[in-house]
Amino acid sequence: MLLISFCWTLSRCTAQWHDYQKAREEVIELMNDTEKKLSEFSLLKTSSSHEAEEKLSEHKVRVLGHLKKILFL
């Protein structure tokens, strides 16, 4: 009986470890994607302050969307 309990616990821990690894990889991918988008934003050139404000607003929406994905995995 003890052996069955041990095997069940080991199996459960292994499944949890795999779930953690998968979630960790997804978070890293999302963070890398967000970092890439941030670097792209810094390279954008604008011809007016109004255009710059529009691009900043669009960028904020994208970053917030990525953060929501990360937080609600």
C-alpha positions in Angstrom: 0.0 0.0 0.0 2.9 2.4 0.9 4.5 1.7 -2.5 1.2 2.6 -4.4 0.9 5.8 -2.4 4.5 6.7 -3.2 4.1 6.0 -6.9 0.9 8.1 -7.0 2.7 11.0 -5.2 5.7 10.8 -7.5 3.4 10.7 -10.6 1.5 13.8 -9.3 4.8 15.7 -8.6 6.1 14.8 -12.0 3.0 16.1 -13.7 3.1 19.3 -11.7 6.8 19.8 -12.6 6.0 19.4 -16.3 3.1 21.9 -16.0 5.5 24.4 -14.3 8.1 24.0 -17.0 5.6 24.5 -19.8 4.2 27.6 -18.1 7.7 28.9 -17.5 8.6 28.5 -21.2 5.4 30.3 -22.2 6.1 33.3 -19.9 9.7 33.5 -21.3 8.3 33.5 -24.8 5.8 36.3 -24.0 8.5 38.3 -22.2 10.8 38.0 -25.2 8.1 39.0 -27.6 7.2 42.0 -25.4 10.9 43.0 -25.2 11.1 42.8 -29.0 8.0 45.0 -29.4 9.5 47.5 -27.0 12.7 47.7 -29.0 10.7 48.1 -32.2 8.9 51.0 -30.6 12.1 52.8 -29.7 13.1 52.7 -33.3 9.9 54.4 -34.6 10.3 57.9 -35.9 7.5 60.4 -35.9 6.9 63.6 -37.7 4.8 65.3 -35.1 4.0 65.2 -31.4 0.5 64.1 -32.1 1.7 61.1 -34.1 4.2 60.3 -31.3 1.3 60.3 -28.8 -0.8 58.0 -31.0 2.1 55.6 -31.4 2.7 55.6 -27.6 -1.0 54.9 -27.0 -0.9 52.0 -29.4 2.3 50.7 -27.8 0.8 50.8 -24.3 -2.2 48.8 -25.5 0.1 46.1 -26.9 2.3 45.9 -23.8 -0.7 45.7 -21.5 -2.1 42.9 -23.7 1.1 41.0 -23.3 1.2 41.6 -19.6 -2.4 40.3 -19.2 -1.4 37.1 -21.1 1.5 36.6 -18.8 -0.4 37.2 -15.6 -3.4 35.1 -16.6 -1.6 32.0 -17.8 
